[in-house]
Amino acid sequence: MIILKVDIRVKPECVEAFKVATSENARNSVMEPGIARFDLVQDISEPNHFLLWEVYYTEADMPAHKATAHFNTWATTVADMFEAPRTRELFTNVAPADEKW
């Protein structure tokens, strides 16, 4: 399992549009065979701060996700919504065991 955490800050006026576009991308992403989870969470104290938590079965599944139509639609739609560049961190799974996902 490869887990990608994406830290995102969007312009305050773009919060709702970002949530709509990213929720649609997440809904389609979890239907991909290589994705175990695709979560969007919003910071309670700072509403323009979001995290994406993407769980892939293998490293090869990450570029496959970026090749999908829904990812490219999302990337185009949100391109001008960011307040700052996104940051990314990669993790490996410890618990629960991979087969529990």
C-alpha positions in Angstrom: 0.0 0.0 0.0 1.1 3.5 -0.9 -0.6 6.3 0.9 -0.4 9.9 -0.4 -1.3 12.8 1.8 -1.9 16.0 -0.1 -2.1 19.3 1.9 -4.1 21.9 0.1 -5.0 25.5 0.8 -7.6 27.1 -1.5 -8.6 30.7 -1.9 -11.4 31.5 0.6 -13.8 32.4 -2.2 -13.2 29.0 -3.8 -14.0 26.7 -0.9 -17.4 25.5 -2.0 -16.4 25.1 -5.7 -13.3 23.2 -4.6 -15.4 20.9 -2.4 -17.8 20.1 -5.2 -15.0 19.4 -7.8 -12.9 17.4 -5.4 -15.8 15.4 -4.1 -16.7 14.4 -7.6 -13.1 13.4 -8.3 -13.0 11.4 -5.1 -16.3 9.6 -6.0 -14.9 8.5 -9.3 -11.4 7.7 -7.9 -12.7 5.1 -5.4 -14.1 3.2 -8.4 -10.6 2.7 -9.8 -9.3 -0.8 -9.3 -6.0 0.5 -7.9 -7.4 2.8 -5.2 -8.5 1.5 -1.8 -9.5 4.9 -0.3 -9.7 8.5 -1.5 -10.7 10.8 1.3 -11.2 14.6 1.3 -11.2 16.3 4.7 -11.6 19.9 5.7 -9.9 21.7 8.6 -12.5 22.8 11.2 -10.6 25.9 12.3 -9.4 26.9 8.9 -12.1 26.1 6.3 -9.9 26.8 3.2 -7.4 24.1 4.4 -8.0 20.6 3.0 -6.3 17.2 3.1 -6.6 14.5 0.5 -5.8 11.0 1.8 -5.3 8.7 -1.2 -4.5 5.0 -0.6 -3.2 3.0 -3.6 -2.6 -0.7 -3.7 0.7 -0.4 -5.6 3.0 2.4 -6.7 2.0 1.8 -10.3 -1.6 2.7 -9.4 -0.6 6.3 -8.8 0.3 7.3 -12.4 -2.7 5.3 -13.6 -5.0 7.6 -11.5 -3.4 10.7 -13.0 -4.2 9.4 -16.5 -8.0 9.2 -15.8 -10.4 11.6 -17.3 -11.9 12.5 -13.9 -8.5 13.4 -12.5 -7.7 15.6 -15.5 -11.1 17.3 -15.3 -10.5 18.0 -11.6 -7.0 19.3 -12.2 -8.3 21.7 -14.9 -11.2 22.8 -12.7 -9.3 23.6 -9.6 -6.1 24.9 -11.2 -6.8 28.6 -10.3 -8.3 27.8 -6.8 -5.1 27.2 -4.9 -3.9 29.9 -2.4 -0.5 28.2 -2.2 1.2 25.3 -3.9 0.0 21.8 -2.7 2.4 19.7 -0.7 2.6 15.9 -0.9 3.9 13.3 1.5 4.1 9.5 0.8 3.6 6.9 3.5 3.5 3.1 3.7 0.9 1.2 5.5 1.5 -0.2 9.0 -1.9 -1.1 10.4 -4.4 -2.4 9.7 -2.7 -5.0 7.5 -3.0 -4.4 3.7 -5.6 -7.2 3.3 -7.9 -5.3 5.8 -8.3 -2.4 3.3 
